[in-house]
């Protein structure tokens, strides 16, 4: 009997070793440094299969990064990916489907390296809701515990990684690419349908939306520690197309949105007197910009029913194009945007009321135009059918979540901070 048990254990160990070695060799998330095999693994086509969490977590845990762009899919798709197209030293560390819990973990993890100087982080109402906390691969990634070696072991042993490895091999063998949601041209009516369906769906989402103040408090802990150590943190509120913003207002979340702007402004203002050790942008260690609120580039008319060319500023109501993100970075860097329609406001307690009034004014002007009239009619029809709210089981932060952030903050490398 012992011989059979030993044989079984050896077989299981060999199977696990072979399974993990295969995943490490194929390396679908580009974390092991395995050399690409021409025709088999040389093309990294599956790095964002999990939204980018595994890859981003590994990159931040390795250290050496000087400046990061953080945010959801709006950051992934709305800013350049190639570091050559970003300001010096920046990488795009956006992750699809993320939220402020994961973003706070990422910022704290990046700051463990003494090389980190600046964090630019995209924020919006969605990321502070109770509807989500972390996607499944978060628990595999280095975002979880900050340990890159343990994370690589978890990833190598994961069935999810095996699936991505098989897909990467298939991509390389067939020359195919993963399906992406955006294109330069579309079938007639496809973009229009995206805008209309997006407005209907996001109305239901906002009906069920609930803001979580504990998430804002968690983010402020990270903001406080990073800025105290001399890391410059620049937050910005993502722009949304006017179709989506109007759906938010009509769902009764306009006041929540304005209150969110005010809460963020107060949060950043509490740390605005600190001086960064090595600033990447003009200003202090904590500053906040707002690019939302029916701005000209976000109020460009939605695609008509027969349009096939891509919309000039937004893929669809929730996601802007990379040249918009580049212009937003230029504004935050104190430079002029290439597209004069792209504007933004520096939010401080002194500018808050005036900028909020300007949003209401821009909204009223847009509603009076043809596109605004169209969306009003569409949402009137949606509301008349009394749709049910899109409600997910709330996911509240727990003691383990707080501890994981505290552990990362305790390991932040000291810098020559000046208050």
N, C-alpha and C positions, 0 to 999 in steps of 0.2 A: 504493500500500500504506500509506504513512504516513497518508493521509487516512482510510482505513478504520480504522486503529488509533486515531486521534484520535476518530473518530465513536463507536467502540466504548467508549472510555474515558469520553467524555462521557455516553453512554447509561448506562453502569454507575454513574457518579457521580450522575447524575440519579435513577436508580432507588434508590440508597442514600440520597440526600437525601430523596426522597419517602417511603421506608420509615421512616427515622428520624424525620422530621417528623410522620408519622402517629402513631407510637408516642408521641412527645413531646406531641402535641396531645391524644390520648386519655388518656394518663398513667394507666395502670391501677394503678400502684403508688403514685400520689400523691407524686411526687418533683419534678416540674418546675414546679409551681405554675400549670399551665395552667388557665384559667377553665373551669368546668363549663358545658357547653352543655345547656340544659334539654331533656329528652327523649332526649339522646344520651350525654352523659358526666357529667351532674351527680351521679349516684349512684355512689359509690366502692364497688363490690361485689367487687373482685378484689385488694384490698390484701394479703390473706393467702393468695393463690394459691401463693406461693412460701414460705409459712410466715412471711412478714413480714420476711425478711432485707433486701430492697431498701429497703423503706419505713423500717425501723428504722435501717439503716445510714445512709441519707440524713439522717434526723432527728438522729442523733447527730453526724454529720460537720458539720452546719450550726452546731452549738453552741447555746448559750443555754439548755440543759436543766440544771435545778438538781438533780434527783434522779430516779433511774431504778430501775424494777423489772425485773430480768433473770431469764430462765429459759426453760424449754422450753414445750411446749403446756400444761403444768400451770400455768404463770404466765399464758399467754394466756387460758386458759379459767377459771382458778381465782381470778383477781383482777378487780376492776372495770376496764373499759376506759376509761370516761369520766374524765378528770382530775378532774372535779367530785366524783367518788365516792372519790377517793384523797386521802391526806394532801397538804397544800399543797406544790405544786411538783413532785410526782411524776408521771411518765408510765409507763404499762405498755409496756415495751420487750421483752416476751417474744417468742420466735420458736419456731414449731412444729418439732419434730424436731431441736432443736439439741443441742449437747454443749459440754463445757467449753472446747474450742478456740475455737469461735465466740463463746461467752460471754466468754472472756478477751479476745478481740479487741474485742468490743463495749464492755467496760468500759474498756479502754485507749483506744479511740477517743473515747468520751464524755469522758474526762479530759483530752483535748487542749484542751477549752474550759475557761477559768478559772472559768466559771459553775458547773461541777459540784461539788456538795457531798457527795452521798451516793449510794451504790449499795447496793441490797438485791437479793441474788441467791439464787435457789432452786437447790439442789443435791441430787442423789441419786446412787445407785450407777450408774445407767444412763449418766450423762453422762461418766463417767470410764472407760468401757470401750473396748476396742480396736476395736469393731465399726463405729465411725463417726468421721469427722473434720469433714467439711463437706458440706453439700448443694450441688447444682450452682449455684444462684443466688448462693451466697456469693461465687463468683468474679466475678460481675457487680457485686456490691454494693460500697458504700464500706467495708464491713467488711474487704475484702481489702487495700486500700492506704491507706485514710483520705482519699482524694481524692474529694470529692463530684462535682466536674466530670467527671473521668474516668469515674466510676461512671455518671453520667447518660448519657454517650456510649455506654458499653458496653451499658447497658440499652436505649437507643434503637435500637441495632443488633442486638438479640437477637431471634431467632425466638420465643423463649419469651414475650417481651414482646408480640410481634405476636399470638400466640394469646390472651394475656390481654386485649389491646385488643379483639379481635373478640368475646370473651365479654362484656366490659363493655358494648360497644355493644348486644349482644343482650339483656343484662339490662335496660338502660335502655329499649330499644324494646318489650320484652315485659312489663316490670314484674316479672320474675322475680328471684330471689335465688340466690346460690351455695348449694349443698347444705351444710348444717351437720350435725354428728353428734348434736347435742343437741336435745331438745324438752321441753315441759312435760308432754305425755302421749304414751304409746306404745301400740301394739297389745299386747293381752294376750300375755304371754310374751316380748316382745321384750327387755325389760330383763333378765329372768332369763337369757335366752340370752346376752346380752352378758357377764354375770358369769361364767357357766359357761365360755363359749368363751374369755373373757379369762384365766381361771385356767389353762385347759389350755395356751393359747398362751404365756403368760408363764412357765410351768414349763419349756417347751422353750427359751425365750430364756435363762433363767437357767442352764440346763444348759450352754449354750455361752458364758456370760459370762466375760470375762477383764478384770481390773482393770489399768489402765495407770498406773504410778507417775509416768511422765514427764508425763502430763497434770496430775497434781496439782502437780508441780514447776513447770510452766508457769503454772498458776493462782497459785501462791504468788509468782512473780515479779511478776505484776500486782498482787496484794494488797500485797506489800511496797512497790512504788513508789507506789501510790495512797495508802496510809496514811502513807507518809513525806512525801507532799505535802499531807497534811491532809484527804484525802477519807475520809469515814467509809464503811466497807464492812461491811455486816451480812449474813452468810450465814444461810440456814436450810435444813434438810433437809425436803424435801417430804413431806407425809403421803401414804400409799397406803391404800386400803381393805384391811381385814384379809384378804380373799380373796387379794389379790395378795401381801401380805406373807407369808402362809402358803405360797403357792406358791414364793416365794423361799427360805424356810427349808427346805421339803421338797426343793428342788432342790440343797441343800447349800451355799447361799450365805449362810446365817445368820452364819457366822463372818466371811465377807468383809464383810458389812454392818456388823457390830460393829467390825471392824478399820477400815473406812472411817470410821465415826463417830469413832474414836480418832485416826485420821490427820488428819481435818479439824480436830478439837479442838486437836491439837498445832500444826497449821498456823496457825490463828487466834491461838492463845495466844502464838506467837512475835512477834506484832505488836500484842498487846493493850495494851501500855504506852504506845502513841502516842495523842496527843490530836487529835481532829479540829478543823479550823479553824472549821467551821460545822456542828455536829451537827444531824441531823434527828431523832435518837432518843436516848434516854438511854444513857449508856455511852461507851466509848472508840472509837477509830478502827477497831478490828477486833473483832467479836463474832459469836458463832455460836449459833443456836437450833435446836432439834430438835422437829419436830411429828409425827414418824413413830413407829411402834412400838405398834400395836394400841390406840390411844387411843379413848376412848368415841365420839367423832364419826366415827371411821374403822371402828368395829366395829358400827355400826348394821346390823341384819340386811339382807341383800341382798333385792332385790325378790322376792316370791313369784311363782309361775308365772302367776297370773292378774292380777297388778298392772298397772295402766295409768298411774297417777300417777308422776311422776318421784321418784326416790329423794331423800330430804331433804338428803343431804350429799355424795353422789358421783354423777357422771354414769354412771360405770362404774368398775371397780376401780382404774384408773390416774389418774382426773381428778376433783378435788373442785370444788365449786361456788363462785361468787364470794363468797358471804357467808362461807364458810369462810376464804377468803383475806383478806377484810376483817377478820375476827376475829384472824387470825394477825398482821396488821399492827398491830392494836390492842395485842396482847400485846407485840410488839417495841417499840411506842411507850410501854410502861409503863402501858397502860390495861387495863380489863377487857373481855373479849369479850362480845358480845351473846348468844351461845350458850354457856352454862356448860360444855357438853361439849367445847368447843374448848380444849385445853390445850397447853402447850409448855414445854420446859426450856431454860434457858440452859446451854450446854455449855462447861465449863472443865475443866482437868485435875482440879480438886477434885470436880466433880459427875459426871464421866464414869462411874465405876464404879457409883455409886448409880443413875444413870439407866438404865444398861444392865441392871442387875438388875431395875429396875421394868418394863422391856420384857419380860423373860422372865416376870415375874409376870403382866403383863397378857395375854401370849400364852397362858399356861397357863389363865387364867380364861376366856378367849374359847373356847379349844378344848373346854372342858368344857360350853359352852353348845350350844344347838341348831344355831346357824349354824356353829360350829366343827366339830361332828360331821358336818354335811352336807359341808363342804369337805374334811374328812379322808377321807370316803368317796369323794368325787369324785376327789381326788388319788391315793388308793389305786388306783382303777381306771385312772387315767392311767399311774401308775408300773408297774402290772402289765403294761401293753402295751409296756413298754420303748421309749418314743418316742425318736427321734433328737434330738440337740441341734441347736438352731438356730444354725448357725455361719456367720458372714460372714468374708470375707477380712480379716485384720487391717489396719488403717490406722494406721500409726505416724507420729508427728511427725517431720518432717525438718528440715534446716538452713534451708530457705526459710520454713517455718512459724515457727521460732524467730526468724528475722530479721524477719519481718513484725510480730511482737509487739514485738521490740526497737525497731524503727523507730517504732512508735506510742508506746512508753514514752519514747523520746527526745524526742518532741514534746509531752509532757505540760506543760501550763501550770503554772508554779510558783505555789505558794500560801504563805501565812504559816503553815507547819506548825510545830507544837510537839511535841517528843518527850517 
